[in-house]
Amino acid sequence: MVSWVVLSRRLRNKLTISKVVVALLLGTVFFNEFLVYSLQAFRWINIPAIRNKDEELIVLFVADPQLIGIQDEMGFPVGPIARWDSDRYLRNSFSRAYQHTQPDVIVFLGDLLDEGSKASKNEYLSYVDRFNNIFYETKFSKTVIIPGDNDIGGEGADLRTPFKVARFEKHFEPIEGVVNHLFIDFMKLDIRYGDVEGRRQAFRRLAPNLTAPIRIIINHESLITRRKENIYPILRLAQPHVVVSAHWHWSEIYNCATCLSDNTDLDHWPYEAKDMKNVRNFVEVDLTQTISLDEIMVPTCSYRMGVPHMGYGVALINKSGRMKYAVLWLPSRYPLLYVYIVVLIFAVISLCLEFIFSSIGGQPQKRGYR
C-alpha cells in the first residue's frame, strides 16, 4: 500500500501537462499516418496466396488518382501541404493494396493527374515524378495505363489536342492498343462520345493483335450507360467479355442483358445497376456469356474527389471464364484531418493554461517584517 502511494506521487510529479500533450500528439500521428491503414487492410477480403498463375490472374485496378496540381491549388503553405498529404495517402494505400493482392497486372483507368491537360512542361515533369514515386511497385508488375480527360482533355471546354496526347504517350503509354498478358487481352480503344466510326476503325487496326481467349475493354468513361447508338456498334464489333471503367468516382456494376445481341432497335438498351459501396465480398462475373455484358466501374482512390467511399478494384480472373471482383475500401481521410485540428486546439489551450498557472504559482511571495 505504501509503495503504491509513493508510486502515485512520483507519477503525479513527473506527468506534466506538456508531457501529456506530446504523448497525445505522437499517438494521433501514429494512428492517422500508420495504424489506420493497417487496420483497414486487415478488413480487406482474403486473396488466395497459392494459385496456378497460368490458370488464374490477379488484376489490380487503379482509378482516378488525380494527383493534385499547382495551378488550381492555394499557394504556400496550404498548397504544398495539401499535395504532400494527398500523395502520402495514395502512397500508403497503394503500397498496402499491392502487398495484399500481389497482382500480376496493374491497370490504371485514367485521370492520373488532376492538371495533366493544362500543365506547363516543368509542372508536367514534376507530376510524372510524383506518380512514379507514389506507385513505385508498378516496376515489379505488368502495368497497363490509359488516359482520362484530366490527362489529355476532352471534357467541356478542355479540348483534346495532338500535343496533349503526344505528351501523355511519351511519359506513359499509347492511348490505343492491345496489351496481352497470358490469356487476357486488354483492349485500349479510347472510346469517347460522338466518335463511333473512328473507334470502329481503331478496332479494325488493332484486331490482328487480339490473340487471347478473354477480352477486356478498359475505358476511362462508362460505356453501357451511354445511348445505344453511340456504343452498340463498337461493342458488337469488339465482342468484349467484360468492360472496366472509371470517371464517376464511385463503385457500381452494370449488367446489360442484350448488349451483344443482334437487336438493332436503338430504343432497346436495358441495363441494371448494382451499387457496390456496401459490398465487402467477391462478386461473381460470368465471362462466358455471349449476349449479356457486364461493366465494372472502379471507384476513385483519392480522397480529394469529394466522395465518401474510396478504394482499389481487384479481380481474380480464371482462364475458364470465371471472374471474381471486389473493392479494397480505403479509410476516410477528412475525419482524420479534423482529429488533427481538435487535438492541436486542445494542445494549444492546455499548454497555455499550464504556462499561466505555472507563472502564477511561481511568483515569489512577499514577506512581512516586524
Secondary structure by P-SEA (a helix, b strand, c coil): caaaaaaaaaaaaaccaaaaaaaaaaaaaaaaccaaaaaaaaaccccccccccccbbbbbbbccccccccccccccaaaaaaaaaaaaaaaaaaaaaaaaccccbbbbccccccccccccaaaaaaaaaaaaaaaccccccccccccccccccccccccccaaaaaaaaaaccccbbbbbcccccccccccccccaaaaaaaaaaacccccccbbbbbbccccccccccccaaaaaaacccbbbbccccccbbbbbccccccccccccbbbbbbbcccccbbbbbbcccccbbbbbbbccccccccccccbbbbbbcccccbbbbbbbcccccaaaaaaaaaaaaaaaaaaaaaaaaaaaaacbbbbbcc
